[in-house]
Amino acid sequence: MSSIRTGLIALMIAAASVSPALADRGRGGDDRSFAGFEISRATAVDTARAQGVRDVLKVEARRGVWRVEGRDGDGQRLVVEVDGFSGAVVKVER
């Protein structure tokens, strides 16, 4: 009985230490491992800004690319897709 209790306590401690890392995903954290990408969400946003995105509205990982949706300096909708592995701009939609 004692070994079961010890095992359960160890499991609870391990689970508690993993939870903060999982909670950070999707809130500005580094999502490379979550998406399986080499390029982080922050780097994708920087790349999209270099393409003219001023206000970022949404960032999502999708089919091997980071899709950054936002508005340019004139308030026009702009979508930039950044390759999740190379960081290259794959597509720009205005």
C-alpha positions as CSV (number, residue, x, y, z in Angstrom):
1,M,0.0,0.0,0.0
2,S,2.9,2.4,0.8
3,S,4.5,1.8,-2.6
4,I,1.2,2.7,-4.3
5,R,0.9,5.9,-2.4
6,T,4.5,6.8,-3.1
7,G,3.9,6.1,-6.8
8,L,0.8,8.2,-6.9
9,I,2.5,11.1,-5.2
10,A,5.4,10.9,-7.7
11,L,2.9,10.9,-10.6
12,M,1.1,14.0,-9.2
13,I,4.3,15.9,-8.8
14,A,5.4,15.0,-12.4
15,A,2.0,16.1,-13.7
16,A,2.1,19.4,-11.8
17,S,5.5,20.2,-13.3
18,V,4.3,19.7,-16.9
19,S,1.1,21.7,-16.6
20,P,2.6,25.2,-16.7
21,A,4.5,24.4,-19.9
22,L,1.4,23.2,-21.6
23,A,-0.6,26.2,-20.3
24,D,1.8,28.6,-22.1
25,R,0.9,27.3,-25.5
26,G,-1.2,29.6,-27.6
27,R,-0.6,32.6,-25.3
28,G,2.6,34.0,-26.9
29,G,4.8,31.1,-25.9
30,D,7.2,29.4,-28.2
31,D,5.0,26.9,-30.1
32,R,7.7,25.2,-32.2
33,S,7.4,21.9,-30.5
34,F,3.6,22.1,-30.4
35,A,3.3,22.5,-34.1
36,G,6.4,20.4,-34.9
37,F,8.0,23.4,-36.6
38,E,11.5,24.8,-36.5
39,I,10.3,28.4,-36.8
40,S,8.6,29.8,-33.7
41,R,5.3,31.7,-33.6
42,A,7.2,34.9,-32.7
43,T,9.6,34.6,-35.7
44,A,6.6,34.0,-38.0
45,V,4.9,37.2,-36.7
46,D,8.2,39.1,-37.2
47,T,8.3,37.8,-40.8
48,A,4.7,38.8,-41.4
49,R,5.4,42.3,-40.0
50,A,8.3,42.6,-42.5
51,Q,5.6,41.9,-45.2
52,G,3.5,44.8,-44.0
53,V,1.3,43.4,-41.2
54,R,0.9,46.1,-38.5
55,D,-1.9,44.7,-36.3
56,V,-1.8,41.0,-35.7
57,L,-5.3,39.5,-35.3
58,K,-4.7,35.8,-35.4
59,V,-1.8,33.3,-35.6
60,E,-2.3,29.6,-36.3
61,A,-0.3,26.6,-37.3
62,R,-1.8,25.0,-40.3
63,R,-0.5,22.4,-42.8
64,G,3.2,23.1,-42.4
65,V,2.9,26.9,-42.2
66,W,2.2,29.6,-39.7
67,R,-0.8,31.6,-40.9
68,V,-0.6,35.2,-39.6
69,E,-3.8,37.3,-40.2
70,G,-3.8,41.0,-39.5
71,R,-4.2,44.5,-40.9
72,D,-1.7,46.7,-42.7
73,G,-1.0,50.3,-42.0
74,D,-4.1,51.4,-44.1
75,G,-6.3,49.0,-42.1
76,Q,-6.6,46.5,-45.0
77,R,-6.8,42.8,-44.3
78,L,-3.5,41.0,-44.9
79,V,-2.7,37.3,-44.5
80,V,0.9,36.0,-44.6
81,E,1.8,32.3,-44.6
82,V,5.3,31.5,-43.3
83,D,6.9,28.1,-43.8
84,G,7.2,26.5,-40.4
85,F,10.5,24.9,-41.2
86,S,12.4,27.3,-43.4
87,G,10.8,30.6,-42.4
88,A,10.2,31.6,-46.0
89,V,7.1,33.5,-47.0
90,V,4.9,31.1,-48.8
91,K,1.9,33.3,-49.6
92,V,0.7,36.9,-49.1
93,E,-3.0,37.6,-49.4
94,R,-4.3,41.2,-49.5
